[in-house]
Amino acid sequence: MAECVQTFESKYGTPLAAALKDELSGDFMRAALMWIRALCDLANGLETLTEQEVEGLGDDAEALGAMLDALLQENGCLRGGVAAMDAERLAEACVGFGTDDKKLIGTICSRNKQHLGMVSQIYYAEHEKQLVKLIGSECSGWYSYLAKFIVLSEEESDLRLLDLAMDGLGTTEAALIEFLCARPPARVRAAKAKWEGRHDASLVDRLDAELSGHFQTLCLTLLKGQRFVESDEERECNMEAAEEAADSLHASGEGQWGTNEEAFIELLCACSPKQSKAIAEAYENKYDKSLAGMIKSEFSAVFDPNLRNALLALLQDPDEWYAYRLKKAFKGLGTADRTVCRILGCADKQGALKIAAAFENKYAKPLRSMIKSECSGDYKRLAIAWVTMPDELEAPSEPVELPADDDETGDDIEIVEDEEEQNEPEPELEPDEEPTEKDDPDEPLPEGAAIPMSYPVFLPSVKANEASDEPHYPEPEPEP
């Protein structure tokens, strides 16, 4: 049969899968395409290069280089094949009456966002329906709201966050703080370019119109994406520069009458989280008061809460800040579900696992237990799965376990806060009602939608800062 597929394409100049899709429909078409896909060589015959004995190549640099290139290409081809199978699993989960939520959650929560972007493109190519639209039609409430964030790439989920934050009257400043103060500068620049390309407008101009005061200045400064990033996490901080910065902040705050807000913004918006921690340490050692405490006393939680919150976010490691925001979302009666969905859904797979680890390390309580206590139903199962299940493609040997669907009782978990935290007002009030159609910005067609049976090729970059979230797709053969 495999020879038949190849003969058809060589004789008639078109893939057999494309011809069947034109002639068939429904489950018969899907079964035929799955059968043909099962016969395809996902590695495109690269085994002849990748399965050679390295010792036999000796010091032949050219042959070793060709083998390495073939290994990367083979890996990309196989990942594309896995993405196609995942797209079909999601289709199967939504066939007929009702939804197989266990299959849907298990598929998307054991993958990373880059891979899910490939799945979305292949799903649209084969089913002519966007993956987020499928989720919207099969799921509901906060379950649907979170799942839509998860299946989008980092750039697309950030774009969705920005659209929702600036939709309608007013702005959700908390969402802007999460995006600008805790994302890597490269990701901020990428999301800015994506938003401006999508809307044919300047994000700088939009934020300039939406915001005001010193918080506007801080947001526009961070939007440039020029915050320093440590290239070597093991490298020691410049403590001399940290001490100078601590003196400058003291002189701009408690060391004078009034507060020089611009000085705080200019200094902290330029420092990496690691350097900010060094400045905080230097400040505490010299002035016997924490830098965070000084900011809380100098900036009002009532009259300028957003600037205050943003500056405090810049002092912390991003994962620790997200953990703090989740703790606040779970505080009191009810849960700030929008905050939970934004933070968890915009995080990539490894990022979600790091946030969960930071939460447990910071508060000595597992994040999954807090979610179990505060959320319910499939929304609860999805959130727990996203912060606990490993990336099956990156760690295939780790066990993949779905949260049980028959345990609706939450753990009796309470995080103890000190008196200052208990009396601290929340910087924003977000509506608690269930998400509506307003919470679904128009989604564009997936970029680079894959031709059926033509799998995307995933090519990992050498440098993480230069990595692109967009998979590379081989050019289709020209028509005769």
BAKOL-664963 format. One record per residue (C-alpha): x, y, z; residue in three letters. Coordinates in steps of 0.05 Angstrom, whole numbers, padded with zeros to 5 digits, always signed. Example, Ala and Ser with C-alpha at 12.3 -4.5 7.8 and 13.67 -1.06 7.14 Angstrom:
! BAKOL-664963
+00246-00090+00156ALA
+00273-00021+00143SER
***
This chain:
! BAKOL-664963
+00000+00000+00000MET
+00057+00048+00015ALA
+00083+00037-00056GLU
+00012+00052-00081CYS
+00013+00119-00045VAL
+00080+00137-00076GLN
+00060+00114-00145THR
-00004+00155-00144PHE
+00034+00218-00127GLU
+00088+00207-00179SER
+00037+00190-00233LYS
-00015+00244-00222TYR
+00027+00298-00188GLY
-00017+00305-00127THR
-00016+00270-00059PRO
-00066+00213-00051LEU
-00089+00244+00015ALA
-00108+00309-00020ALA
-00146+00271-00074ALA
-00184+00231-00022LEU
-00202+00294+00016LYS
-00233+00323-00047ASP
-00274+00260-00061GLU
-00293+00234+00008LEU
-00325+00264+00071SER
-00341+00250+00143GLY
-00314+00191+00183ASP
-00298+00153+00119PHE
-00250+00209+00097MET
-00219+00212+00166ARG
-00208+00137+00169ALA
-00177+00136+00099ALA
-00130+00194+00116LEU
-00109+00160+00182MET
-00094+00096+00145TRP
-00050+00132+00094ILE
-00015+00170+00149ARG
+00001+00105+00185ALA
+00036+00081+00121LEU
+00078+00144+00114CYS
+00151+00145+00135ASP
+00151+00201+00186LEU
+00227+00204+00184ALA
+00227+00215+00109ASN
+00281+00162+00098GLY
+00332+00198+00141LEU
+00348+00134+00179GLU
+00402+00118+00129THR
+00441+00178+00156LEU
+00419+00179+00229THR
+00429+00105+00245GLU
+00502+00101+00223GLN
+00555+00081+00273GLU
+00590+00144+00296VAL
+00655+00105+00306GLU
+00654+00085+00233GLY
+00654+00158+00210LEU
+00719+00171+00247GLY
+00744+00243+00239ASP
+00703+00257+00177ASP
+00676+00326+00198ALA
+00632+00332+00136GLU
+00598+00264+00148ALA
+00589+00279+00222LEU
+00559+00347+00205GLY
+00511+00315+00155ALA
+00491+00263+00208MET
+00477+00318+00259LEU
+00435+00357+00209ASP
+00396+00294+00192ALA
+00384+00280+00266LEU
+00354+00350+00275LEU
+00311+00343+00213GLN
+00288+00273+00233GLU
+00270+00299+00302ASN
+00229+00354+00270GLY
+00193+00306+00223CYS
+00176+00259+00281LEU
+00150+00317+00323ARG
+00106+00338+00265GLY
+00079+00267+00261GLY
+00064+00268+00335VAL
+00029+00335+00327ALA
-00015+00305+00272ALA
-00034+00246+00318MET
-00050+00295+00374ASP
-00095+00335+00328ALA
-00133+00271+00312GLU
-00138+00253+00386ARG
-00170+00320+00400LEU
-00218+00309+00342ALA
-00236+00240+00371GLU
-00247+00271+00440ALA
-00300+00317+00411CYS
-00337+00268+00365VAL
-00410+00253+00379GLY
-00452+00273+00438PHE
-00411+00302+00495GLY
-00336+00309+00502THR
-00283+00260+00525ASP
-00253+00310+00574ASP
-00202+00260+00600LYS
-00173+00251+00530LYS
-00175+00326+00516LEU
-00141+00345+00582ILE
-00090+00289+00577GLY
-00070+00310+00506THR
-00061+00385+00516ILE
-00031+00382+00586CYS
+00025+00334+00568SER
+00051+00380+00512ARG
+00085+00448+00510ASN
+00058+00510+00476LYS
+00103+00506+00415GLN
+00079+00436+00401HIS
+00007+00455+00413LEU
+00016+00511+00362GLY
+00035+00458+00311MET
-00025+00416+00332VAL
-00071+00476+00321SER
-00044+00488+00251GLN
-00052+00415+00231ILE
-00121+00411+00261TYR
-00144+00471+00220TYR
-00113+00442+00157ALA
-00150+00376+00165GLU
-00215+00398+00197HIS
-00222+00471+00173GLU
-00237+00493+00244LYS
-00193+00530+00293GLN
-00173+00492+00355LEU
-00196+00548+00401VAL
-00263+00547+00366LYS
-00268+00472+00378LEU
-00254+00483+00451ILE
-00305+00539+00454GLY
-00358+00494+00424SER
-00342+00433+00468GLU
-00324+00465+00535CYS
-00354+00521+00577SER
-00341+00568+00634GLY
-00272+00575+00664TRP
-00254+00506+00636TYR
-00260+00534+00566SER
-00228+00600+00585TYR
-00165+00566+00612LEU
-00160+00514+00557ALA
-00161+00569+00503LYS
-00101+00603+00536PHE
-00063+00537+00542ILE
-00069+00514+00469VAL
-00042+00581+00442LEU
+00031+00595+00431SER
+00065+00643+00480GLU
+00059+00701+00431GLU
-00015+00686+00416GLU
-00033+00677+00490SER
+00002+00743+00506ASP
-00036+00776+00449LEU
-00101+00748+00476ARG
-00083+00774+00546LEU
-00071+00844+00518LEU
-00136+00844+00479ASP
-00176+00823+00540LEU
-00139+00872+00585ALA
-00155+00932+00539MET
-00224+00910+00517ASP
-00283+00956+00531GLY
-00283+01012+00582LEU
-00222+01014+00627GLY
-00161+00970+00630THR
-00142+00909+00671THR
-00077+00936+00699GLU
-00062+00872+00737ALA
-00058+00835+00671ALA
-00010+00887+00643LEU
+00034+00880+00705ILE
+00036+00804+00696GLU
+00055+00813+00624PHE
+00106+00870+00628LEU
+00139+00859+00695CYS
+00147+00783+00695ALA
+00158+00763+00622ARG
+00228+00759+00591PRO
+00243+00822+00549PRO
+00248+00780+00485ALA
+00177+00753+00497ARG
+00151+00824+00509VAL
+00181+00847+00443ARG
+00153+00787+00406ALA
+00083+00798+00434ALA
+00087+00872+00417LYS
+00106+00857+00345ALA
+00051+00805+00340LYS
-00002+00852+00369TRP
+00017+00909+00323GLU
+00018+00864+00262GLY
-00050+00836+00279ARG
-00084+00903+00293HIS
-00045+00948+00245ASP
-00036+00996+00303ALA
+00017+01018+00352SER
+00014+00984+00420LEU
+00052+01043+00449VAL
-00003+01090+00425ASP
-00057+01044+00452ARG
-00026+01040+00522LEU
-00012+01115+00520ASP
-00087+01126+00509ALA
-00109+01073+00560GLU
-00063+01092+00618LEU
-00040+01154+00653SER
+00009+01179+00705GLY
+00071+01144+00729HIS
+00042+01075+00716PHE
+00036+01094+00643GLN
+00110+01114+00644THR
+00130+01048+00675LEU
+00089+01007+00624CYS
+00117+01044+00564LEU
+00188+01035+00591THR
+00179+00960+00600LEU
+00144+00953+00532LEU
+00210+00970+00498LYS
+00234+00901+00521GLY
+00302+00927+00541GLN
+00305+00902+00612ARG
+00371+00869+00627PHE
+00373+00793+00625VAL
+00426+00751+00658GLU
+00461+00710+00605SER
+00494+00668+00660ASP
+00451+00651+00720GLU
+00512+00627+00758GLU
+00549+00693+00751ARG
+00554+00736+00814GLU
+00517+00802+00815CYS
+00553+00868+00814ASN
+00547+00885+00888MET
+00582+00952+00880GLU
+00530+00973+00829ALA
+00475+00944+00874ALA
+00499+00987+00933GLU
+00500+01050+00889GLU
+00430+01034+00865ALA
+00406+01023+00937ALA
+00434+01092+00956ASP
+00400+01123+00896SER
+00333+01092+00914LEU
+00340+01115+00986HIS
+00355+01186+00964ALA
+00295+01184+00917SER
+00248+01158+00972GLY
+00257+01161+01047GLU
+00319+01205+01041GLY
+00279+01265+01018GLN
+00212+01300+01025TRP
+00166+01268+00975GLY
+00182+01212+00926THR
+00218+01215+00859ASN
+00176+01163+00822GLU
+00215+01171+00757GLU
+00280+01149+00791ALA
+00248+01085+00817PHE
+00219+01070+00748ILE
+00283+01084+00710GLU
+00326+01042+00756LEU
+00283+00981+00769LEU
+00258+00975+00698CYS
+00329+00967+00674ALA
+00351+00913+00724CYS
+00345+00838+00717SER
+00307+00802+00773PRO
+00373+00776+00799LYS
+00404+00846+00803GLN
+00340+00873+00834SER
+00348+00821+00890LYS
+00420+00844+00900ALA
+00396+00916+00906ILE
+00344+00895+00956ALA
+00396+00859+00997GLU
+00443+00919+00995ALA
+00387+00965+01016TYR
+00367+00922+01075GLU
+00439+00915+01099ASN
+00452+00990+01097LYS
+00386+01020+01119TYR
+00358+00964+01164ASP
+00293+00963+01125LYS
+00271+00920+01067SER
+00267+00954+00999LEU
+00197+00924+00990ALA
+00176+00955+01056GLY
+00204+01023+01035MET
+00165+01020+00969ILE
+00101+01001+01007LYS
+00110+01062+01052SER
+00128+01110+00995GLU
+00075+01088+00945PHE
+00002+01087+00964SER
-00039+01023+00959ALA
-00101+01066+00953VAL
-00083+01124+00907PHE
-00030+01091+00863ASP
-00037+01015+00874PRO
-00016+00995+00803ASN
+00051+01031+00804LEU
+00064+01003+00874ARG
+00046+00932+00852ASN
+00089+00937+00790ALA
+00151+00961+00828LEU
+00142+00904+00878LEU
+00136+00855+00820ALA
+00202+00880+00791LEU
+00237+00863+00856LEU
+00219+00789+00854GLN
+00235+00729+00812ASP
+00179+00722+00760PRO
+00158+00653+00785ASP
+00155+00679+00857GLU
+00113+00738+00835TRP
+00064+00693+00798TYR
+00060+00649+00860ALA
+00043+00711+00901TYR
-00010+00732+00852ARG
-00041+00662+00854LEU
-00042+00665+00930LYS
-00080+00731+00927LYS
-00127+00701+00875ALA
-00145+00644+00923PHE
-00153+00691+00983LYS
-00221+00703+01016GLY
-00289+00682+00992LEU
-00289+00658+00920GLY
-00231+00656+00872THR
-00205+00708+00822ALA
-00211+00658+00765ASP
-00189+00706+00711ARG
-00123+00717+00747THR
-00113+00642+00755VAL
-00128+00628+00681CYS
-00083+00685+00657ARG
-00023+00665+00698ILE
-00027+00590+00687LEU
-00053+00592+00615GLY
-00001+00641+00589CYS
+00056+00601+00620ALA
+00089+00548+00577ASP
+00092+00477+00602LYS
+00159+00484+00638GLN
+00138+00553+00663GLY
+00075+00525+00694ALA
+00115+00471+00730LEU
+00164+00524+00755LYS
+00107+00567+00782ILE
+00080+00506+00819ALA
+00148+00492+00849ALA
+00157+00566+00869ALA
+00088+00566+00902PHE
+00104+00505+00943GLU
+00173+00530+00961ASN
+00146+00599+00981LYS
+00083+00578+01020TYR
+00098+00506+01039ALA
+00033+00484+01007LYS
+00026+00448+00940PRO
-00007+00491+00886LEU
-00048+00431+00864ARG
-00079+00428+00934SER
-00099+00501+00930MET
-00130+00491+00861ILE
-00166+00430+00886LYS
-00194+00469+00945SER
-00215+00532+00906GLU
-00236+00506+00837CYS
-00284+00452+00813SER
-00303+00405+00757GLY
-00263+00399+00693ASP
-00235+00468+00705TYR
-00202+00442+00768LYS
-00177+00379+00732ARG
-00148+00419+00675LEU
-00112+00469+00720ALA
-00083+00413+00764ILE
-00060+00374+00703ALA
-00026+00435+00672TRP
+00016+00448+00735VAL
+00033+00375+00751THR
+00037+00333+00688MET
+00105+00330+00654PRO
+00118+00347+00581ASP
+00114+00277+00553GLU
+00156+00295+00492LEU
+00213+00323+00534GLU
+00210+00272+00590ALA
+00179+00208+00561PRO
+00202+00165+00619SER
+00164+00205+00672GLU
+00095+00178+00692PRO
+00036+00217+00664VAL
-00022+00216+00712GLU
-00088+00253+00703LEU
-00123+00282+00764PRO
-00181+00238+00786ALA
-00249+00260+00761ASP
-00288+00230+00818ASP
-00258+00271+00874ASP
-00298+00335+00880GLU
-00279+00350+00952THR
-00224+00400+00962GLY
-00167+00396+01011ASP
-00174+00437+01074ASP
-00117+00485+01056ILE
-00105+00553+01086GLU
-00045+00598+01076ILE
-00028+00640+01137VAL
-00014+00713+01123GLU
+00020+00763+01169ASP
-00019+00823+01194GLU
+00010+00869+01141GLU
-00012+00824+01084GLU
-00082+00815+01114GLN
-00092+00890+01118ASN
-00064+00904+01049GLU
-00118+00924+00999PRO
-00122+00890+00932GLU
-00099+00935+00874PRO
-00156+00917+00827GLU
-00226+00889+00828LEU
-00240+00840+00772GLU
-00310+00813+00756PRO
-00324+00744+00783ASP
-00379+00726+00734GLU
-00370+00669+00684GLU
-00335+00687+00619PRO
-00380+00708+00561THR
-00371+00720+00487GLU
-00336+00785+00505LYS
-00279+00743+00531ASP
-00267+00713+00462ASP
-00231+00761+00416PRO
-00236+00742+00343ASP
-00182+00689+00331GLU
-00145+00692+00265PRO
-00132+00631+00223LEU
-00071+00593+00247PRO
-00008+00618+00212GLU
+00026+00570+00165GLY
-00032+00521+00166ALA
-00004+00454+00147ALA
-00025+00419+00083ILE
-00055+00351+00102PRO
-00001+00297+00103MET
+00054+00350+00103SER
+00080+00352+00173TYR
+00114+00413+00204PRO
+00188+00408+00216VAL
+00210+00430+00285PHE
+00282+00456+00285LEU
+00309+00475+00353PRO
+00351+00538+00355SER
+00421+00542+00384VAL
+00408+00604+00427LYS
+00346+00608+00470ALA
+00341+00684+00464ASN
+00340+00678+00388GLU
+00291+00620+00386ALA
+00227+00628+00347SER
+00161+00599+00370ASP
+00140+00588+00298GLU
+00154+00518+00270PRO
+00184+00513+00201HIS
+00141+00481+00147TYR
+00171+00449+00085PRO
+00149+00483+00021GLU
+00096+00443-00017PRO
+00116+00413-00083GLU
+00098+00458-00142PRO
+00039+00436-00183GLU
+00056+00408-00252PRO
***
